[in-house]
Amino acid sequence: MTIEKPEIQVVWLKRDLRLDDNEAVSNSLNSGKRVLLLYVFENLLLDDPHYSERHWNFVRESISDINERLKPHDSKVLSVRSEIIQAFNQIQSLYAIDTVYSHQETGIEVTFERDKRFKRFTRNNTFDWIENINNGVRRGLKNREQWFEYWNAYMRSPKFEFTPSEGQLLTLEEIEAMEQLFTLEDLNTADISSFQKGGRTMAWRYANSFFETRHQEYMYNISKPEASRESNSRLSPYLAWGNVSVREIFQRAKDVKAQVKNKRHLSAFISRLRWQAHFIQKFEMEHIMEKASVNKGYHVLKKPISEEYQKAWKTGMTGFPLVDASMRCLIQTGYVNFRMRALLVSFFTHILWQPWQDASQHLSKIFLDFEPGIHFPQLQMQAGETGINNLRIYNPIKNAKEHDPDALFIKKWVPELAKLDLRFVHEPYLLTPLEEQLYNFKLGVDYPKPIVDINANRKRASDILWKMKIDPVVKEENRRILSKHTLSNRNRMLRDDD
C-alpha cells in the first residue's frame, strides 16, 4: 500500500534572509498550506572564488536571527549543506512538494546556471517554482522606458507582512526529523568579530541609529574614509543579503525626511537607493559584465599582467598610504566607503595598468556587502571601460590630503607610518636619509617605496583611454548602451521628488 506523503510549500531563501517584506514568504503563507523555510549552503557557492568565510558567517548569523523570530511559532529554517537539487530530492522522500517560492536572484553566472538546472528539475518533478521580483529589479527588460516610474511605485507600495497561521510552519519536531537526511550547517559564529554581524536585528539597529542621529553628518562625511564609517548608514551588507528590503529602508527614510528640518542628507541617501537599483537592473539586463566590458570596443584593450603589482595591491603594500590603508581596512573589516573603493579600483586599473577582471574576485571576497549587480558595473565604470561615463583617474595623494587631512585613517590602518610628521604620513617617500635617521624609519624596510611612478602611469592611462573613447567601435557601443540602459527620466533620478 502506498502511503501518501504530506503536502508542503517550500520557501527557498537565497539573498533574501528575512521574514518581513519577503514576497516569497508571503506568497507561501497565503496559499494556506503548510510551509517549510529552507536555506542551502551550496557547495557550488562555498567553493566559488567570489565568496569567502566572512560572507557565510554573515549568512549563518542572519539565519540564527530568523530562528529567534521563529521560536514563538515552534519552527526554524532548515539549514543544510548540499547542492540544491540534492536537497530537494531528500525533502521529497518525506513530503510532496506542491510549490517552491523564491525571489529572482541577480547573481553571478554559476547561480544563473544553477537556477536553469533547478527549473528543469521542477518540471521533471511536477511541482511549480514561483520567483518574485526582488527590490523592484525586473527580469527580461529590453530598455528602461518607464522603469523609474515602476520602481518608484514599487517602493511606495505596501510591504508584505509575516503572518503565519497557527501550525502553518513546519514544527521543530518535523524539521529535526528531516535533518536526519542531511549534513547540517553549524550556525554558530565567533562572538567577537571585526565584521558587522548579520541579521535583521542588527540591520535595524544600524538603521535606527542612522535615521535618528547619524544621518545628520551624511553628506559632510560621505567621502572621508574615517568619519564616513560613523555617518554613512552602514546598511549595505544588510541590503545585499536581504536582512531588510530596500522598500523598508526607502519608506523609513521618506518618513524621517518628512519630519526633519535639514532634508538634504536623507535626500542624498534616498537617491543612492535609487542608483543602487539602477546598477542592479543594468547587470540583470546585461550579465556579460561579470567577465567582459559591457562596451565591446574595450575588448581589444590588453594590459600586461604583473603578479608583483597585484600582490602589493592585494596586501596593502604599494607604497601609497591611502591605497594601502583602504585595502588593509577592507581585509580586516569588510567595509570602506564608496570613494575609497573607487580609489582602489582606479589605482589597480589605471596606475598599475592591470585588467579589472583581476581585481574582481579579490574585492568580492573582502567586500562583506558583495552585491553582484553593483560589483561588476562599478568595476567597469571605475576602470573607464564603459565608454559612456567620465574617465576618473584618482590621485591617491591628492585624495589623502583632501579627505584624510589629519591622516587619522592612514595612521590607524598603516600604523608603521604613525610616528612620522603629517606630511610624511601622506608622502613617506619625501623623507631624506637624515630624516629617516631622525624618525628611526627606513623606507623600503619599514614601509614600501612606491611601486610605480604615479605621474607617468596616470598619463599613460589617460592618453590611452581618452584615445579609445573616440574609437568608432566604442562610440557605436556607446549608442547601444545608452539606448538600452539610459533612463529617459534621468534627471528625476537625481532628485528626491515627492
C-alpha positions, 0 to 999 in steps of 0.5 A: 500500500502506498502511503501518501506523503504530506503536502508542503510549500517550500520557501527557498531563501537565497539573498533574501534572509528575512521574514518581513517584506519577503514576497516569497514568504508571503506568497507561501503563507497565503496559499494556506498550506503548510510551509517549510523555510529552507536555506542551502549552503551550496557547495557550488557557492562555498567553493566559488572564488567570489565568496569567502568565510566572512560572507557565510558567517554573515549568512549563518548569523542572519539565519540564527536571527530568523530562528529567534523570530521563529521560536514563538511559532515552534519552527526554524529554517532548515539549514543544510549543506548540499547542492540544491537539487540534492536537497530537494530530492531528500525533502521529497522522500518525506513530503510532496512538494506542491510549490517552491517560492523564491525571489529572482536572484541577480547573481553571478553566472554559476547561480544563473546556471544553477537556477536553469538546472533547478527549473528543469528539475521542477518540471521533471518533478511536477511541482511549480517554482514561483520567483518574485521580483526582488527590490523592484529589479525586473527580469527580461527588460529590453530598455528602461522606458518607464522603469523609474516610474515602476520602481518608484511605485514599487517602493511606495507600495505596501510591504508584505507582512509575516503572518503565519497561521497557527501550525502553518510552519513546519514544527521543530519536531518535523524539521529535526526529523528531516535533518536526519537526511542531511549534513547540517550547517553549524550556525554558530559564529565567533562572538567577537568579530571585526565584521558587522554581524548579520541579521535583521536585528542588527540591520535595524539597529544600524538603521535606527541609529542612522535615521535618528542621529547619524544621518545628520553628518551624511553628506559632510562625511560621505567621502572621508574614509574615517568619519564616513564609517560613523555617518554613512548608514552602514546598511549595505551588507544588510541590503545585499543579503536581504536582512531588510528590503530596500522598500523598508529602508526607502519608506523609513527614510521618506518618513524621517525626511518628512519630519526633519528640518535639514532634508538634504542628507536623507535626500542624498541617501534616498537617491543612492537607493535609487542608483543602487537599483539602477546598477542592479537592473543594468547587470540583470539586463546585461550579465556579460559584465561579470567577465567582459566590458559591457562596451565591446570596443574595450575588448581589444584593450590588453594590459600586461599582467604583473603578479608583483603589482597585484600582490602589493595591491592585494596586501596593502603594500604599494607604497601609497598610504591611502591605497594601502590603508583602504585595502588593509581596512577592507581585509580586516573589516569588510567595509570602506566607503564608496570613494575609497573603493573607487580609489582602489579600483582606479589605482589597480586599473589605471596606475598599475595598468592591470585588467579589472577582471583581476581585481574582481574576485579579490574585492568580492571576497573582502567586500562583506556587502558583495552585491553582484549587480553593483560589483561588476558595473562599478568595476567597469565604470571605475576602470573607464571601460564603459565608454559612456561615463567620465574617465576618473583617474584618482590621485591617491595623494591628492585624495589623502590630503583632501579627505584624510587631512589629519591622516587619522585613517592612514595612521590607524590602518598603516600604523608603521607610518604613525610616528612620522610628521603629517606630511610624511604620513601622506608622502613617506617617500619625501623623507631624506636619509637624515630624516629617516635617521631622525624618525628611526624609519627606513623606507623600503624596510619599514614601509614600501617605496612606491611601486610605480611612478604615479605621474607617468602611469596616470598619463599613460592611462589617460592618453590611452583611454581618452584615445579609445573613447573616440574609437568608432567601435566604442562610440557605436557601443556607446549608442547601444548602451545608452539606448538600452540602459539610459533612463529617459527620466534621468534627471528625476533620478537625481532628485528626491521628488515627492 
